[in-house]
Amino acid sequence: MGYYMATAETPSQMADEGRALLTETEREILSGERDVSDNYEYKVRSLVRNRIKKRFGTDVTILENSFPEVYEILEMEVCNHRTESDDETV
């Protein structure tokens, strides 16, 4: 069983487009693709939760005011996801 830091990224991963809300490592851990201890998964979940709670709103406001075309993409993705989720529950 391997243990990895949630924020560790290789230069090739960083050279890609980067991350949206999650790092590649966080995606792997949260989706169950990477085998980590329950304690480490809890830490990753806590890290992601805190990042969203503390920084996401500010980032959205900055995008809305300073980079409106990306804000529109974000808004469309969130709204489309919400619509798809609502359709699944009906």
PyMOL commands that set and color helices and strands:
alter all, ss='L'
color gray80, all
select helices_A, chain A and resi 11-15+24-31+38-66+68-89
alter helices_A, ss='H'
color red, helices_A
deselect
rebuild
show_as cartoon
